[in-house]
Amino acid sequence: MNIKLKARLLLALLISIISLHGQTKQQWTAERANTWYKQYKWLNGANYIPSNAINQLEMWQADTFSPELIDKELMLAKSIGFNVMRVFLHSMVWEQDPNGFRKRIDQFLSIASKNSIQIMFVFFDDCWNSNPKPGKQPDPVVGKHNSGWVQDPGDMPSDETTFTKLEKYVKDILNTFGNDRRILLWDLYNEPGNSKKENNSLPLLKKVFEWAREINPTQPLTAGFWSLQLKDINTFILTNSDVITYHSYENPLNHRERLLLLKAMGRPVICTEYMARSINSRFSNIMPMLKSENVGAINWGLVQGKTNTIYGWEHKAENNEEPDEWFHDIYRSDFTPYRKDEIDLIKKLNHKR
């Protein structure tokens, strides 16, 4: 049997079993989650980092936090009808300066609110470089996708005794912003198990949900379903997330299959990562489908910048010439559209002139 087909059949079986057994004790009921979702018009937007930041640390550290640029870029997002941004935090910024970090988060939320955009904050992340360091961040590697993006917390033992600082961090942020209407929901862990960590990430995934439930914010909790192979992690995510979120850079047929399987859970569904043009995940063939299914649509990337995400994951280049086709991102660094037809489509779907 084809490996992908086998994985999809296992996913379908997993979802049917979970649906029969119902939610875990603290998970929102499906009714409560659907009532929450109905108060919003169709959610769509981008994973956002300012174009002058190579990673989460450079975005949030005091010396490089850029509210004026953030305002300009979120105005662009507002102009095409985007109403939500998914944004990564980082525990090391909090560890350096908790009070300053909270103030900058508040300032960022005020800028977003001014532009009629709600925020989905992400706590932990298993993607890319595993050794984050505070202070001055490296320059981008020429032509390399996300050369400076850092994991949070990075490589660390899975022994729960090492989680003390992370618990204080998560609870501090949730105690401060857990009733803030500028925040749409909390994405507690991006792609747990990535970077070959697999089930080594499960203890922290379980703990961050436990810590968040103790604070009990008014916003829903989630972690994104991203890999068909991680059975234990997927089971935990689907039985603990109030709202189902997922990633898919697949073609339209496979993407639709995944979203329909996840909708079978009977909960709101939001796609928190999609749109990689060169592998046929595009605005033109994915975004209308997501809207027709009332599934939230959050693509990767807004403005071309230091993350170099116009290049593909495996792209190799010796210079900064543009690839034949951009992988992610919507606007050039001068704020002009990469493709006007995509801007026109997004505006049309959002009923913007």
C-alpha positions in Angstrom: 0.0 0.0 0.0 1.2 3.5 -0.8 2.8 5.1 2.3 0.7 8.3 2.0 -2.5 6.4 1.5 -1.8 4.2 4.5 -1.1 7.3 6.6 -4.3 8.9 5.5 -6.3 5.8 6.3 -4.7 5.8 9.8 -5.7 9.4 10.2 -9.3 8.7 9.2 -9.4 5.8 11.7 -7.9 8.0 14.4 -10.5 10.7 13.9 -13.3 8.2 13.9 -12.1 6.7 17.2 -11.6 10.2 18.8 -15.1 11.3 17.6 -16.7 8.2 19.3 -14.9 8.8 22.6 -15.6 12.5 22.8 -13.4 15.3 24.2 -11.0 15.2 27.1 -12.1 16.7 30.4 -10.8 20.2 29.9 -11.2 20.5 26.2 -14.0 22.9 25.1 -17.1 21.1 23.9 -17.6 21.2 20.2 -20.8 23.3 20.8 -18.8 25.9 22.7 -16.1 26.0 20.1 -18.6 26.4 17.2 -20.4 29.2 19.1 -17.0 31.0 19.5 -16.3 30.6 15.8 -19.6 31.9 14.6 -19.0 35.3 16.1 -16.3 36.0 13.4 -16.5 36.5 9.7 -14.3 34.3 7.6 -10.8 34.3 9.2 -7.9 34.8 6.8 -4.4 36.2 7.0 -0.7 35.4 7.2 2.0 34.1 9.4 3.7 37.4 10.2 7.2 38.5 11.0 8.4 42.1 10.2 10.6 42.2 7.0 13.5 43.5 9.0 13.6 40.5 11.4 15.4 37.2 10.7 13.7 35.4 13.5 11.4 35.7 16.6 14.2 37.1 18.7 15.0 39.9 16.3 11.3 40.7 16.1 10.8 41.0 19.9 14.1 42.1 21.5 14.0 45.8 22.6 16.9 46.9 20.3 15.2 45.6 17.2 11.5 45.9 17.9 10.1 48.0 15.0 6.6 49.3 15.7 6.6 51.8 12.8 7.4 49.1 10.3 4.9 46.7 11.9 2.2 49.3 11.5 3.0 49.9 7.8 3.0 46.1 7.1 -0.2 45.4 9.0 -1.8 48.3 7.1 -1.0 46.4 3.9 -2.6 43.3 5.3 -5.7 45.3 6.3 -5.9 46.8 2.8 -6.6 43.3 1.2 -9.0 42.2 3.9 -6.8 40.1 6.1 -8.2 40.0 9.7 -5.8 37.6 11.5 -2.0 37.2 11.8 -0.3 34.2 13.3 2.8 35.4 15.3 5.6 33.6 17.1 6.7 34.6 20.5 10.0 33.4 22.1 10.7 32.4 25.7 14.3 33.8 25.6 13.0 37.3 25.1 10.8 36.9 28.2 13.7 35.4 30.2 15.9 38.5 29.4 13.2 41.1 30.2 9.7 39.9 31.2 8.3 43.4 31.8 9.7 44.8 28.5 8.5 41.8 26.6 4.9 42.2 27.9 5.0 45.9 27.0 6.1 45.2 23.5 3.4 42.5 23.1 0.8 45.0 24.3 2.2 47.6 21.8 2.1 45.1 19.0 -1.5 44.1 19.9 -2.5 47.8 19.8 -1.0 48.2 16.4 -2.8 45.1 15.1 -6.1 46.3 16.7 -5.8 49.7 15.0 -5.6 47.8 11.7 -8.6 45.6 12.5 -6.4 42.5 12.9 -6.6 39.9 15.6 -3.6 37.8 16.6 -2.9 34.1 17.1 0.2 33.8 19.2 2.5 30.8 19.1 4.5 29.7 22.1 6.8 26.8 21.3 8.3 25.7 18.0 10.4 22.7 16.8 11.4 24.1 13.4 14.8 25.2 12.0 17.8 26.1 14.1 18.0 24.4 17.5 20.4 26.6 19.4 18.7 30.0 19.9 20.9 32.7 21.5 19.7 36.2 22.7 21.4 39.4 21.5 22.5 40.3 18.0 21.1 37.8 15.5 23.0 36.6 12.4 22.7 38.1 9.0 20.7 36.0 6.5 22.5 33.3 4.5 22.3 34.3 0.9 19.4 32.6 -0.9 18.6 30.3 2.0 15.0 29.8 3.4 14.7 30.8 7.1 18.5 30.6 7.7 18.1 32.4 11.0 14.8 31.1 12.3 15.1 29.5 15.8 13.3 26.8 17.7 11.8 27.5 21.1 13.1 26.2 23.5 15.5 24.4 21.1 17.4 21.3 22.0 16.8 20.5 25.6 16.2 17.4 27.6 12.6 16.1 27.7 12.9 15.6 31.5 10.0 17.5 33.0 12.2 19.0 35.7 13.8 21.3 33.1 10.4 22.9 32.4 10.3 25.2 35.4 11.3 28.4 33.6 9.0 27.6 30.6 6.1 27.1 32.9 6.6 30.6 34.5 6.9 32.1 31.0 3.7 30.5 29.7 1.7 31.3 32.8 2.9 34.9 32.9 1.9 35.6 29.3 -1.4 33.9 29.7 -2.2 35.7 33.0 -1.4 39.0 31.4 -3.2 38.5 28.1 -5.6 35.6 28.7 -8.7 37.8 28.6 -7.5 40.2 25.8 -10.0 40.4 23.0 -7.2 41.5 20.6 -6.0 37.9 20.7 -8.0 35.3 18.7 -6.5 32.1 20.2 -3.4 30.5 21.5 -1.4 28.2 19.3 0.6 26.4 22.0 3.2 24.5 20.0 4.2 24.8 16.3 4.9 21.5 14.6 5.8 19.4 17.7 8.0 16.5 16.8 9.7 18.3 13.8 13.5 18.3 13.4 13.5 14.6 14.0 12.3 15.1 17.6 9.2 13.0 17.2 7.8 11.8 20.6 10.6 13.6 22.4 8.4 16.7 22.1 5.4 15.0 23.7 6.2 15.8 27.3 6.5 19.6 26.6 3.4 19.5 24.4 1.4 17.9 27.2 2.8 20.3 29.8 2.1 23.5 27.8 -1.6 22.4 27.5 -1.6 21.6 31.2 -0.2 25.1 32.1 -2.6 26.9 29.8 -5.6 25.0 31.2 -4.6 26.0 34.8 -4.7 29.7 33.7 -7.9 29.0 31.7 -7.8 31.9 29.2 -11.1 33.0 27.6 -9.5 32.4 24.1 -9.4 28.8 22.8 -6.3 26.7 22.8 -4.8 24.7 19.9 -1.8 23.1 18.4 -1.5 22.4 14.7 -1.9 19.0 13.1 1.0 18.9 10.6 2.4 15.4 10.0 0.5 12.2 9.2 3.2 10.1 10.8 3.1 11.2 14.4 0.3 9.1 15.8 0.9 9.9 19.6 1.3 13.6 19.0 -1.7 13.7 16.7 -3.9 11.9 19.1 -3.0 14.3 21.9 -3.5 17.4 19.7 -6.9 16.3 18.4 -8.2 15.3 21.9 -7.0 18.6 23.6 -7.4 21.4 21.0 -10.5 23.5 21.4 -10.3 24.5 17.7 -8.7 22.2 15.1 -5.8 23.8 13.3 -3.6 22.2 10.7 -0.8 22.8 8.1 -0.9 21.7 4.5 1.3 22.7 1.6 -0.3 19.9 -0.5 -2.0 20.2 -3.9 -5.7 21.0 -3.8 -6.9 17.4 -4.0 -4.8 16.2 -1.1 -5.4 19.4 0.9 -9.1 19.1 0.5 -9.0 15.5 1.7 -7.1 16.5 4.8 -9.4 19.4 5.7 -12.6 17.2 5.2 -11.2 14.5 7.5 -10.4 17.1 10.2 -13.9 18.7 9.8 -15.3 15.3 10.7 -14.3 16.2 14.3 -17.2 18.6 14.4 -15.2 21.6 15.5 -14.1 24.8 13.8 -11.1 24.2 11.5 -8.4 26.7 10.6 -5.5 26.1 8.2 -2.6 27.9 9.9 0.0 27.2 7.2 -0.4 26.9 3.4 0.7 28.5 0.1 4.0 27.4 -1.4 3.7 28.3 -5.1 6.3 26.0 -6.6 4.7 22.8 -5.1 1.2 23.8 -6.3 -0.2 25.2 -3.1 -1.4 28.6 -4.3 -3.8 31.3 -3.4 -5.7 30.6 -6.7 -6.3 26.9 -6.0 -6.4 26.7 -2.2 -7.9 30.0 -0.7 -11.3 29.8 -2.5 -11.6 26.2 -1.4 -10.9 27.1 2.2 -13.5 29.9 2.1 -16.1 27.6 0.6 -15.6 25.2 3.5 -15.6 28.0 6.1 -12.1 27.0 7.0 -9.8 29.7 8.2 -6.9 30.5 5.8 -3.5 31.6 7.1 -0.7 31.5 4.5 3.0 31.7 5.2 4.5 35.1 4.7 3.4 38.7 4.1 6.4 40.9 3.1 9.7 39.8 1.5 12.4 40.2 4.1 15.3 38.7 6.1 13.7 35.3 6.5 14.3 34.7 2.8 11.1 32.7 2.5 10.7 33.7 -1.2 13.1 30.8 -1.6 12.0 27.2 -1.2 12.9 24.9 1.8 15.7 23.2 -0.1 16.7 26.1 -2.4 20.4 26.6 -2.9 21.8 29.8 -4.4 25.1 31.7 -4.5 23.5 35.1 -4.9 20.3 36.9 -3.9 18.7 36.7 -7.3 14.9 36.0 -7.2 13.9 32.4 -7.8 11.9 31.7 -10.9 8.8 31.7 -8.7 8.5 32.9 -5.1 7.9 30.1 -2.6 6.1 32.3 0.1 5.3 36.0 0.7 2.9 38.4 -1.0 4.6 41.8 -1.1 8.0 42.9 -2.2 10.2 44.8 0.3 9.0 48.1 -1.3 5.4 47.1 -0.5 4.4 46.5 -4.1 2.6 43.2 -4.8 4.6 40.2 -6.1 1.6 39.3 -8.2 -1.3 41.6 -8.7 -3.7 38.8 -9.7 -3.2 37.2 -6.2 -3.9 40.6 -4.5 -7.1 40.9 -6.6 -8.2 37.4 -5.7 -7.7 38.0 -2.0 -9.5 41.3 -2.1 -12.4 39.7 -4.0 -12.7 36.9 -1.5 -12.8 39.5 1.3 -15.2 41.8 -0.6 -12.6 44.6 -0.7 -12.5 47.0 -3.5 
